[in-house]
Amino acid sequence: MTPTVLYPETEQIPDESIEREIYGRDILMVRRKVGVLGELSDEDCREVNGLAIQRYAVTAQDLERFPRLKVIVRMGVGVDRLDRAAAAARGVLICNVPDYGTTEVADHAMALVLSLRRGILLYHDRMREKPPFWELSTEEPIRRLGIETFGIIGLGRIGTAVALRARAFGFRVLFYDPYLPNGAELALGVGRARTLDALLKESDVLSIHAPLTPETRGMLGSSELALMPKGAVVVNTARGPIVDLDALLAALREGHIAGAGIDVLPVEPPVEPIPELLRAYRAREKGLAGRLVMTPHAAWLSAQSERDTRTKAAETMRAALLTNRPQNVITPEMV
């Protein structure tokens, strides 16, 4: 029997060309456009063997509606919105696509750092004033890069790509990743902090590249930010709930944190109550000029990475449904 794969999201893929080329006649592809999985018909759910998910959550209640489901492929890296324990209990594999936008996210993280540390945002705003504010500055967050320590939380694919880029700019690079084997730092020529506190105390720049787990949720709050050197810069291109935004805003207003680059929020797109940090950013709060930059979870995106996401997701789905060698399998204890 030909397996059926469902793409249920409203803005998931613009067409079916890439997927149909990979699936051929071996897999039946079905597209629906629903706001949440609960809006799918019972008939659709009964026939589905593979579920491709990009933005939507998959709950235990959702899974009960898919009696023939064998695999969920998350079209991205994070799987925090999928109920992994419920899937495992039903024998449903969860796979992700870990290598679709590595270079884009690494480049984006470095771009955020550079735009803050080199004053690009500050001067950009000043040059748009009427008349232009033609005055140079040595104020925070502007600093020489080569005298700074660049801290990284999570040295996976993206964290490693960022480490290489930071080294090329002359930073001293230090990372914290308790799950990485001993000696990994030697191959990259970077330093390793054995605790998060040790990393924070030395990080003039901090870039976050950890998955969202119970361990990392709320990892950076007031007490953690206070450990960082005065004038530090914080960049988050990982997951929004890792950083306490209220604590970050307070540290920015106090001047302890000189700058922040945020690509991810706890709820995306944001809904009421809007985080105060986002309100201050939108209001162009004077004290934050040149010190806060935000982007809409766009770090991963380029035309090339979007194509990679679709291609690799379809290849992963095909391997899981048609072979005995599934790829990129996520187990409940992995994250």
Secondary structure, DSSP 8 states (H G I E B T S, - for coil): ---EEEEEETTS-S-SHHHHHHHTTTSEEEEEEESSGGGS-HHHHHH-SEEEESS--B-HHHHTT-TT--EEEESSS--TTB-HHHHHHTT-EEE--TTSSHHHHHHHHHHHHHHHHTTHHHHHHHHTSSS--------TT---GGGSEEEEE--SHHHHHHHHHHHHTT-EEEEE-TTS-TTHHHHHT-EE-SSHHHHHHH-SEEEE-----TTTTT-B-HHHHHHS-TTEEEEE-S-GGGB-HHHHHHHHHHTSEEEEEE---SSSS--SS--HHHHHHHTT-GGGTTTEEE-SS-TT--HHHHHHHHHHHHHHHHHHHHSS---SEE-GGG-
